[in-house]
Amino acid sequence: MIEDRDRTVRQNVFRHLHGPAWQQPGLSPVNSAIAILICLSVAIVVLESEPTLYGPFATEFDAIDLAIATLFLVEYLARLWIAPENPKYRGRLGRLRYALSVPALVDLAAFLPYFVFAGLSDVFLIRILRLLRLLALAKLGRFSMALRHIQQALTERRFELLAALTFAGSVLLISATLMYLIEGAQQPEKLGSIPRALWWSIATLTTVGYGDVYPVTPLGKVLAGITSLAAIGVFALPAGVLAAALADAFRRHAEDLKRQSTVRVGTD
């Protein structure tokens, strides 16, 4: 009887922690609280980087860090406990397989450095370890439907995006090679080789234009203008592919929700 009661509790916890198991719209109250905690954790990391804020309130910040790390630890242990409720992680080694999964490793990285290096006196290392808590942002991926749609869109259109990336790399290399041939003799320090010219090509294609490397010959300026115009197509192509994939993913999601609503009404 005790075992059945424990199983029931574990199922209830699973329903609240495992997103797909929550049958109601939106996040469960527990996952909503975890999402707020993640945002708070990131905000604390950002505020701690300002000496004028951290200095006077170091004790308070340290107490908040401890509380956040402890709550992340409790969440990790709870997810490890409920893992066998997921068919993917049933069996003798189910929890071990879950512990080695990407979401579990991200959860672990969000709090483990705090406990492993507690009491560290090296200020530089302490700052690095605090910044590691920014990995908590990755935990939001399990809660965000939009992020799942983006992942799905990237997977579905990976070949088109790879083709666009290949096109961008080709334009980058061709423009750097031509600029090397045109301006290499005039500016050997800046454009005297293709690798050196690649910096100019990257800055031009991304329309950043730092101004530290620029053509001085008329032909080089013409090439720079053509490269700048080509940058529009270089970035528009993958953006169009990704936008179309996202639109398809959200449309399918809307159709699924409509279908589920229809089935639920029919059942009632």
C-alpha positions in Angstrom: 0.0 0.0 0.0 2.9 2.4 0.8 4.4 1.5 -2.5 1.2 2.4 -4.3 0.9 5.6 -2.4 4.5 6.5 -3.4 3.8 5.7 -7.0 0.7 8.0 -6.9 2.8 10.8 -5.5 5.5 10.3 -8.1 2.9 10.4 -10.9 1.5 13.7 -9.5 4.9 15.2 -9.4 5.6 13.9 -12.9 2.5 15.6 -14.1 3.6 18.9 -12.7 7.2 18.7 -13.7 7.1 17.0 -17.1 5.7 19.5 -19.6 3.9 17.2 -22.0 2.2 15.4 -19.0 0.4 18.6 -18.0 -2.9 18.4 -19.9 -4.1 22.0 -19.2 -3.1 25.0 -21.3 0.2 26.7 -20.4 2.7 25.6 -17.8 1.9 23.9 -14.6 2.1 26.0 -11.4 5.4 24.2 -10.5 7.0 24.8 -13.8 5.8 28.4 -13.8 7.5 28.9 -10.5 10.7 27.2 -11.8 10.7 29.5 -14.9 10.4 32.5 -12.6 13.3 31.2 -10.5 15.4 30.8 -13.6 14.8 34.4 -14.6 15.6 35.5 -11.1 18.8 33.5 -11.1 20.0 35.2 -14.3 19.0 38.6 -13.0 21.0 38.0 -9.9 24.1 37.0 -12.0 23.8 40.3 -14.0 23.4 42.4 -10.8 26.3 40.7 -9.1 28.6 41.8 -11.9 28.2 45.4 -10.8 30.7 46.1 -7.9 28.7 49.1 -6.6 25.7 46.8 -6.1 27.4 43.6 -5.0 29.9 45.2 -2.5 27.3 46.7 0.0 25.0 43.7 -0.3 27.5 40.8 -0.7 25.9 38.8 2.2 22.4 39.2 0.8 23.6 38.2 -2.7 25.4 35.1 -1.3 22.3 34.1 0.6 20.2 34.3 -2.5 22.8 32.4 -4.5 22.7 29.6 -1.9 18.9 29.5 -1.9 18.7 29.4 -5.8 21.3 26.7 -6.0 19.5 24.6 -3.3 16.2 25.0 -5.2 17.8 23.9 -8.4 19.3 20.9 -6.6 15.8 20.0 -5.3 14.3 20.3 -8.7 17.1 18.1 -10.2 16.6 15.4 -7.6 12.8 15.5 -8.1 13.2 15.1 -11.9 15.6 12.2 -11.3 13.1 10.6 -9.0 10.2 10.8 -11.4 12.3 9.8 -14.5 10.9 6.2 -14.6 7.4 7.6 -15.2 8.6 8.5 -18.7 8.6 5.4 -20.9 12.0 6.5 -22.3 13.7 6.1 -18.9 12.0 2.9 -17.5 14.0 -0.1 -16.5 17.0 -0.8 -14.3 19.2 1.9 -15.8 16.4 4.4 -16.6 17.5 7.0 -14.1 21.1 6.8 -15.3 20.0 7.3 -18.9 18.1 10.3 -17.8 21.0 11.7 -15.8 23.1 11.5 -19.0 20.5 13.3 -21.1 21.1 16.8 -22.3 18.3 18.4 -20.2 19.5 16.7 -17.1 23.1 17.8 -17.7 22.0 21.4 -18.2 20.0 21.2 -14.9 23.2 19.8 -13.2 25.4 22.6 -14.6 23.0 25.2 -13.2 23.8 24.4 -9.6 26.7 22.0 -9.3 29.6 24.5 -9.6 28.2 26.5 -6.6 28.4 23.5 -4.3 31.7 22.1 -5.7 33.5 25.4 -5.4 31.8 26.8 -2.3 34.2 28.8 -0.2 36.6 29.5 -3.1 38.7 32.5 -2.4 39.9 33.3 -5.9 37.8 36.3 -7.0 38.3 35.7 -10.7 37.2 32.0 -10.5 34.3 33.0 -8.4 33.1 35.4 -11.1 33.5 32.7 -13.7 31.5 30.3 -11.6 28.7 32.8 -11.1 28.6 33.4 -14.9 28.2 29.7 -15.3 24.8 30.1 -13.7 23.7 31.8 -17.0 23.4 28.2 -18.2 20.1 28.3 -16.3 18.7 30.1 -19.3 19.1 26.8 -21.2 16.6 25.3 -18.7 13.9 27.6 -20.1 14.1 25.5 -23.3 12.0 22.7 -21.6 9.2 25.2 -20.8 9.1 27.3 -24.0 6.8 26.1 -26.8 8.3 28.8 -29.1 11.8 27.3 -28.6 10.5 23.9 -29.4 9.0 25.3 -32.6 12.4 26.9 -33.5 14.2 23.6 -32.9 11.6 21.8 -35.1 12.0 24.4 -37.8 15.8 24.2 -37.8 15.6 20.4 -38.0 13.1 20.4 -40.8 14.9 23.0 -42.9 18.5 22.0 -42.0 19.4 21.2 -45.6 18.1 24.5 -46.9 19.9 26.3 -44.1 23.1 24.4 -44.9 22.8 25.5 -48.5 22.3 29.1 -47.4 25.3 28.8 -45.1 27.4 27.3 -48.0 26.3 30.2 -50.2 27.3 32.8 -47.5 30.7 31.1 -47.0 31.3 31.1 -50.8 30.5 34.8 -51.0 32.8 35.5 -48.0 35.7 33.6 -49.6 35.3 35.0 -53.1 35.1 38.6 -51.9 38.1 38.1 -49.7 40.1 36.6 -52.6 39.2 39.3 -55.0 40.0 42.0 -52.5 43.4 40.3 -51.9 44.1 40.4 -55.6 43.0 44.0 -56.0 44.4 45.6 -52.8 47.0 43.2 -51.6 49.9 45.1 -53.1 48.7 48.5 -51.8 47.9 47.3 -48.3 50.1 44.3 -47.5 49.6 44.6 -43.8 45.9 44.6 -43.9 45.0 42.8 -47.2 48.2 41.1 -48.1 46.8 37.6 -47.8 43.4 35.9 -48.1 43.1 35.2 -44.4 43.8 38.9 -43.7 41.2 39.9 -46.3 38.7 37.6 -44.7 38.4 40.1 -41.7 37.4 42.8 -44.2 35.0 40.5 -45.9 33.3 39.5 -42.6 33.0 43.1 -41.5 31.5 44.1 -44.8 29.1 41.2 -45.3 27.8 41.7 -41.8 27.4 45.4 -42.5 29.4 46.2 -39.3 32.1 48.1 -41.2 34.6 48.7 -38.3 36.6 51.0 -40.6 40.0 49.5 -39.6 40.3 47.9 -43.1 38.9 49.5 -46.2 39.8 49.6 -49.9 41.7 52.6 -51.3 41.7 51.9 -55.0 38.7 52.6 -57.3 38.3 48.9 -58.2 38.5 47.9 -54.6 35.7 50.3 -53.7 33.5 48.9 -56.5 34.1 45.4 -55.1 33.3 46.7 -51.6 30.0 48.1 -52.8 29.1 44.9 -54.6 30.0 42.9 -51.5 27.8 45.1 -49.3 24.8 44.6 -51.7 25.4 40.9 -51.8 25.2 40.9 -48.0 21.5 41.6 -48.3 20.9 38.4 -50.1 23.3 36.5 -47.9 21.2 37.2 -44.8 17.8 37.4 -46.5 18.0 33.8 -47.8 18.4 31.9 -44.5 16.0 34.4 -42.8 13.3 33.6 -45.4 13.8 29.8 -45.0 13.6 30.0 -41.2 10.6 32.3 -41.3 8.7 29.9 -43.6 9.6 27.0 -41.4 8.5 28.8 -38.2 5.2 29.8 -39.9 4.6 26.1 -40.8 5.4 25.0 -37.3 3.1 27.5 -35.6 0.3 26.7 -38.1 0.6 23.0 -37.3 0.5 23.8 -33.6 -2.6 25.9 -34.0 -4.3 23.0 -36.0 -3.3 20.5 -33.3 -4.8 22.7 -30.5 -8.0 23.2 -32.6 -8.2 19.4 -33.1 -7.7 18.7 -29.4 -10.4 21.2 -28.5 -12.8 19.6 -30.9 -12.1 16.1 -29.5 -12.5 17.4 -25.9 -15.8 19.1 -26.8 -17.0 15.9 -28.5 -16.0 13.8 -25.5 -17.9 16.1 -23.1 
